[in-house]
Structures are given as structure tokens and as C-alpha cells.
Amino acid sequence: MRNFLNGLLLDLRSDNRGMELVQVAILIAIAVVIGLIFNKQITSFVNGVFKDLFRAGF
């Protein structure tokens, strides 16, 4: 029984399938949270950039 559990733990540690998906999901979640926290600052920055671009005739 002990060998079975040790083998299972080694398999779980060495099995990296799906880890990239988890990492991408975590990064997306962090980006969404940052976007929600700094919503007003991001909006005012983007509006200011577009206002300056349109004023310059871009």
C-alpha cells in the first residue's frame, strides 16, 4: 500500500498536463481583477489618448 501511494504521489508531481491552461486562466483572472480595480484610471487614460489622436488629425 505504501509503495502504491508513493508511486501515485510521484506520478502526480511529474504529470504536468493541463498546467499551461491553468496558468493562462490565472493570468486572465489577474488581468480582469486589475481591470476592475483600475477601471476609472484605464478609461480616462484611453479617452485621453484617443482625444489627443483625434485632435492631431490622426
C-alpha positions in Angstrom: 0.0 0.0 0.0 2.8 2.4 0.9 4.5 1.8 -2.5 1.3 2.5 -4.3 0.9 5.8 -2.5 4.5 6.8 -3.2 4.1 5.9 -6.8 0.8 7.9 -7.0 2.5 11.0 -5.5 5.4 10.7 -7.9 3.0 10.4 -10.8 1.0 13.5 -9.7 4.2 15.6 -9.3 5.6 14.6 -12.7 2.3 14.9 -14.6 2.1 18.5 -16.0 -0.8 18.0 -18.4 -3.1 21.0 -18.2 -0.7 23.2 -16.3 -0.5 25.7 -19.2 -4.3 26.0 -19.2 -4.3 26.7 -15.5 -1.5 29.3 -15.9 -3.4 31.0 -18.7 -6.6 31.0 -16.6 -4.8 32.5 -13.6 -3.2 35.3 -15.8 -6.6 36.1 -17.3 -8.1 36.3 -13.9 -5.4 38.6 -12.7 -5.9 40.8 -15.7 -9.6 41.0 -15.1 -9.1 41.9 -11.4 -6.6 44.6 -12.2 -9.0 45.9 -14.9 -11.8 46.1 -12.3 -9.7 47.8 -9.7 -8.2 50.4 -12.1 -11.3 50.8 -14.3 -11.6 54.6 -14.0 -7.9 55.2 -14.5 -7.8 53.0 -17.6 -10.9 54.6 -19.0 -9.6 58.1 -18.5 -6.2 57.2 -20.0 -7.7 55.6 -23.1 -10.1 58.5 -23.6 -7.2 61.0 -23.3 -5.1 59.1 -25.8 -8.0 59.0 -28.3 -8.8 62.7 -27.7 -5.2 63.6 -28.4 -5.1 61.4 -31.5 -8.2 62.9 -33.0 -7.1 66.4 -32.1 -3.8 65.8 -34.0 -5.8 64.6 -37.1 -4.5 61.0 -36.9 
